[in-house]
Amino acid sequence: MGDREPQALIHDLRHAGKYLGVIFERLRTMNIFKNISLFKLLLYLIAFHSFCVGISLIVLPFEILSWFGFTVDPYRFFSTQGGVFHVVLSIAYILAACKPLEERSLIIFIIIAKWIAFFFLGFYFLFSEMVPVIAISAISDGVMGLLVMMFFQELFTTEEVVD
């Protein structure tokens, strides 16, 4: 992966972006993004994901964390701090999932958090360390942010909500 030219990588990302656009437009016409129950499920799954990542960062030994690109920190401060941060975010996701139509600000916060994570991880992968798990994390955060944004656009710009 590290041997690829940046232009080839950018070309592949543009190609993937086109296909994702077609997929999301098809889903939008099927009214999937107006389904409040599906939106709640997505938010709970995002919360579960963040909680699991957080607990893993706190409790996993460095022998395992090193598989994911972490360097040895004898004090474990940064991995523990990152873990606590993920657990706190999971609480915000759960609060938003309980009553998403009443928690507009939390939904906006989730979208911003996921997009910041996407861009940070993407740039870190491209310009610092090409560790595969960083690319996977960037893509997954980007997809989660995009899905939440799609639901947000449909649920907060139309009157018709499916239960």
PyMOL commands that set and color helices and strands:
alter all, ss='L'
color gray80, all
select helices_A, chain A and resi 6-29+32-34+36-59+62-68+77-98+104-127+132-157
alter helices_A, ss='H'
color red, helices_A
deselect
rebuild
show_as cartoon
